Amino acid sequence: MDDPEAYGDVDVRFLQPYQATKTYLCPNCNRDIPPGTGHYAVVPVEAPDLRRHWHRGCWDGRKTRGAAGGGTGTKKRKKSRKRR
């Protein structure tokens, strides 16, 4: 589920670290969210069985990052000058 908002409205709940008692897999970065880590539970209103748990940074940055979470690719590089 790359874009849970594609299913319509979503209910986003922040889980406090003391509420996070299991390990979850973040659908954005495919990394574990260990117990004791505050994170978001994102539930599509029309499809509650598609609830997913997201890292805070992954959820907050999902609109500005590419599909792999690696940035937008618009960063410009400076040309290096040769020293004489």
N, CA, C and O of each residue as an XYZ file, in Angstrom:
336
protein
N       0.859     -1.173      0.000
C       0.000      0.000      0.000
C       0.902      1.233      0.000
O       1.232      1.773      1.056
N       1.289      1.661     -1.171
C       2.156      2.823     -1.293
C       1.436      4.112     -0.945
O       2.020      5.006     -0.332
N       0.173      4.213     -1.329
C      -0.580      5.442     -1.083
C      -1.934      5.101     -0.471
O      -2.906      4.894     -1.197
N      -2.007      5.042      0.855
C      -3.286      4.681      1.485
C      -4.386      5.688      1.201
O      -5.567      5.353      1.291
N      -4.018      6.916      0.858
C      -5.034      7.936      0.570
C      -5.726      7.685     -0.762
O      -6.725      8.335     -1.070
N      -5.209      6.749     -1.558
C      -5.869      6.377     -2.805
C      -7.207      5.692     -2.524
O      -8.070      5.634     -3.400
N      -7.382      5.174     -1.305
C      -8.625      4.522     -0.905
C      -9.642      5.509     -0.347
O     -10.713      5.101      0.103
N      -9.330      6.779     -0.369
C     -10.218      7.802      0.176
C      -9.661      8.351      1.479
O      -8.448      8.398      1.680
N     -10.559      8.764      2.357
C     -10.147      9.329      3.646
C      -9.430      8.278      4.494
O      -9.757      7.092      4.461
N      -8.452      8.751      5.246
C      -7.719      7.861      6.149
C      -7.762      8.427      7.564
O      -7.799      9.641      7.766
N      -7.758      7.541      8.515
C      -7.680      7.907      9.923
C      -6.236      7.660     10.350
O      -5.755      6.528     10.294
N      -5.551      8.710     10.773
C      -4.153      8.598     11.174
C      -4.088      8.761     12.689
O      -4.483      9.790     13.238
N      -3.583      7.730     13.347
C      -3.472      7.753     14.810
C      -2.009      7.609     15.204
O      -1.296      6.744     14.694
N      -1.574      8.469     16.120
C      -0.208      8.332     16.627
C      -0.229      7.372     17.799
O      -1.008      7.534     18.739
N       0.634      6.373     17.734
C       0.775      5.438     18.848
C       1.975      5.856     19.680
O       3.094      5.942     19.174
N       1.738      6.111     20.941
C       2.810      6.461     21.869
C       3.729      5.257     22.063
O       3.303      4.114     21.895
N       4.981      5.510     22.413
C       5.912      4.389     22.600
C       5.403      3.314     23.563
O       5.627      2.127     23.326
N       4.727      3.702     24.635
C       4.231      2.702     25.582
C       3.075      1.882     25.005
O       2.767      0.805     25.516
N       2.437      2.380     23.947
C       1.339      1.650     23.309
C       1.840      0.672     22.244
O       1.120     -0.251     21.862
N       3.050      0.869     21.771
C       3.608      0.035     20.706
C       4.260     -1.197     21.327
O       5.405     -1.144     21.777
N       3.533     -2.292     21.346
C       4.009     -3.495     22.025
C       4.433     -4.604     21.070
O       4.907     -5.651     21.512
N       4.271     -4.390     19.767
C       4.640     -5.399     18.771
C       5.586     -4.792     17.739
O       5.742     -3.573     17.660
N       6.205     -5.653     16.961
C       7.023     -5.209     15.839
C       6.129     -5.117     14.609
O       5.364     -6.036     14.317
N       6.232     -4.004     13.892
C       5.467     -3.799     12.659
C       6.437     -3.533     11.523
O       7.594     -3.183     11.759
N       5.976     -3.696     10.297
C       6.781     -3.414      9.117
C       6.229     -2.166      8.439
O       5.058     -2.125      8.062
N       7.067     -1.154      8.286
C       6.658      0.094      7.630
C       6.547     -0.161      6.128
O       7.505     -0.639      5.522
N       5.393      0.149      5.508
C       5.225     -0.114      4.077
C       6.033      0.821      3.182
O       6.203      0.536      1.997
N       6.529      1.922      3.718
C       7.295      2.857      2.901
C       8.748      2.421      2.753
O       9.270      2.362      1.640
N       9.400      2.116      3.868
C      10.824      1.792      3.822
C      11.100      0.298      4.001
O      12.245     -0.140      3.887
N      10.062     -0.479      4.280
C      10.177     -1.931      4.491
C      11.129     -2.287      5.625
O      11.793     -3.323      5.590
N      11.188     -1.420      6.628
C      11.998     -1.695      7.816
C      11.079     -1.898      9.010
O       9.942     -1.428      9.039
N      11.609     -2.609      9.989
C      10.838     -2.864     11.204
C      10.615     -1.598     12.008
O      11.457     -0.700     12.034
N       9.481     -1.546     12.654
C       9.190     -0.559     13.699
C       9.193     -1.372     14.990
O       8.224     -2.078     15.271
N      10.255     -1.288     15.773
C      10.352     -2.142     16.956
C       9.394     -1.719     18.071
O       8.943     -0.574     18.109
N       9.090     -2.645     18.972
C       8.254     -2.285     20.133
C       8.878     -1.114     20.887
O      10.100     -1.006     20.991
N       8.032     -0.252     21.404
C       8.506      0.896     22.159
C       8.840      2.101     21.305
O       9.379      3.087     21.807
N       8.524      2.033     20.009
C       8.786      3.148     19.098
C       7.467      3.815     18.720
O       6.560      3.160     18.207
N       7.362      5.111     18.973
C       6.166      5.845     18.577
C       6.060      5.874     17.057
O       7.057      6.084     16.365
N       4.866      5.667     16.544
C       4.658      5.641     15.100
C       3.184      5.901     14.794
O       2.370      6.060     15.703
N       2.852      5.941     13.502
C       1.468      6.169     13.082
C       0.810      4.865     12.656
O       1.433      4.027     12.004
N      -0.455      4.703     13.030
C      -1.314      3.665     12.467
C      -2.235      4.384     11.497
O      -2.983      5.282     11.884
N      -2.176      3.984     10.235
C      -2.940      4.640      9.172
C      -4.022      3.668      8.714
O      -3.728      2.564      8.254
N      -5.294      4.101      8.847
C      -6.418      3.234      8.547
C      -7.317      3.893      7.507
O      -7.931      4.921      7.793
N      -7.410      3.315      6.291
C      -8.376      3.848      5.319
C      -9.798      3.653      5.856
O     -10.162      2.557      6.281
N     -10.588      4.713      5.835
C     -11.944      4.667      6.398
C     -12.792      3.612      5.699
O     -13.553      2.895      6.349
N     -12.666      3.514      4.387
C     -13.479      2.573      3.608
C     -12.903      1.158      3.590
O     -13.577      0.227      3.150
N     -11.679      0.983      4.057
C     -11.045     -0.341      4.044
C     -10.199     -0.529      5.301
O      -8.971     -0.554      5.217
N     -10.841     -0.661      6.470
C     -10.082     -0.740      7.723
C      -9.162     -1.961      7.817
O      -8.221     -1.968      8.611
N      -9.430     -2.985      7.013
C      -8.554     -4.160      7.030
C      -7.195     -3.871      6.378
O      -6.284     -4.696      6.452
N      -7.061     -2.708      5.743
C      -5.796     -2.314      5.128
C      -4.972     -1.405      6.043
O      -4.124     -0.649      5.567
N      -5.216     -1.477      7.337
C      -4.453     -0.676      8.309
C      -2.972     -1.021      8.202
O      -2.598     -2.189      8.099
N      -2.142      0.011      8.226
C      -0.698     -0.165      8.190
C      -0.055      0.759      9.217
O      -0.597      1.809      9.562
N       1.100      0.346      9.690
C       1.854      1.125     10.674
C       3.063      1.735      9.978
O       3.828      1.030      9.320
N       3.230      3.038     10.124
C       4.274      3.803      9.428
C       5.190      4.489     10.430
O       4.739      4.945     11.480
N       6.490      4.561     10.100
C       7.392      5.440     10.856
C       6.876      6.871     10.712
O       6.273      7.222      9.698
N       7.114      7.676     11.715
C       6.684      9.082     11.627
C       7.322      9.784     10.443
O       6.635     10.476      9.692
N       8.622      9.615     10.265
C       9.318     10.272      9.161
C       8.857      9.787      7.798
O       8.765     10.571      6.854
N       8.568      8.501      7.691
C       8.089      7.958      6.416
C       6.720      8.532      6.070
O       6.480      8.911      4.924
N       5.826      8.598      7.045
C       4.492      9.148      6.778
C       4.566     10.638      6.472
O       3.947     11.111      5.519
N       5.326     11.380      7.280
C       5.405     12.827      7.094
C       6.091     13.204      5.786
O       5.779     14.247      5.211
N       7.015     12.383      5.305
C       7.752     12.715      4.096
C       7.277     12.000      2.851
O       7.925     12.092      1.809
N       6.162     11.289      2.926
C       5.733     10.462      1.797
C       5.415     11.260      0.544
O       5.548     10.724     -0.556
N       5.006     12.503      0.657
C       4.642     13.312     -0.513
C       5.846     13.933     -1.195
O       5.766     14.311     -2.364
N       6.964     14.045     -0.482
C       8.131     14.716     -1.054
C       9.198     13.750     -1.533
O      10.165     14.162     -2.174
N       9.036     12.485     -1.235
C      10.039     11.497     -1.626
C       9.546     10.679     -2.800
O       8.348     10.601     -3.072
N      10.494     10.075     -3.486
C      10.149      9.166     -4.572
C       9.638      7.852     -4.005
O       9.556      7.693     -2.787
N       9.297      6.919     -4.865
C       8.731      5.641     -4.436
C       9.675      4.862     -3.532
O       9.226      4.162     -2.625
N      10.974      4.975     -3.768
C      11.932      4.246     -2.950
C      12.376      5.044     -1.737
O      13.235      4.589     -0.982
N      11.808      6.224     -1.538
C      12.176      7.029     -0.386
C      13.517      7.710     -0.541
O      14.112      8.136      0.448
N      14.007      7.821     -1.777
C      15.339      8.340     -1.980
C      15.417      9.769     -2.459
O      16.460     10.173     -2.973
N      14.380     10.545     -2.321
C      14.427     11.934     -2.747
C      13.732     12.143     -4.078
O      13.248     11.196     -4.697
N      13.690     13.377     -4.505
C      12.949     13.711     -5.714
C      13.808     13.673     -6.960
O      13.280     13.681     -8.072
N      15.110     13.632     -6.800
C      16.003     13.578     -7.945
C      16.238     14.929     -8.603
O      16.789     14.987     -9.702
N      15.832     16.013     -7.957
C      15.978     17.335     -8.557
C      17.167     18.101     -7.995
O      17.349     19.276     -8.315
N      17.956     17.475     -7.187
C      19.092     18.142     -6.567
C      20.177     18.413     -7.603
O      20.545     17.522     -8.369
N      20.686     19.641     -7.627
C      21.723     20.003     -8.588
C      23.086     19.835     -7.944
O      23.261     20.092     -6.753
N      24.045     19.404     -8.740
C      25.416     19.237     -8.258
C      26.265     20.399     -8.740
O      26.083     20.923     -9.839
N      27.175     20.771     -7.903
C      28.124     21.807     -8.301
C      29.198     21.184     -9.170
O      29.624     20.052     -8.938
N      29.628     21.927    -10.165
C      30.742     21.460    -10.986
C      32.023     21.732    -10.215
O      32.191     22.784     -9.598
N      32.911     20.766    -10.264
C      34.192     20.992     -9.588
C      35.165     21.627    -10.563
O      35.208     21.273    -11.741
N      35.929     22.548    -10.064
C      36.934     23.216    -10.883
C      38.278     22.566    -10.681
O      38.643     22.164     -9.576
N      38.998     22.473    -11.764
C      40.355     21.945    -11.658
C      41.278     23.040    -11.155
O      41.201     24.189    -11.591
N      42.133     22.675    -10.250
C      43.122     23.638     -9.764
C      44.307     23.660    -10.705
O      44.720     22.625    -11.228
N      44.843     24.831    -10.914
C      46.018     24.948    -11.792
C      47.250     25.211    -11.007
O      48.332     25.337    -11.580
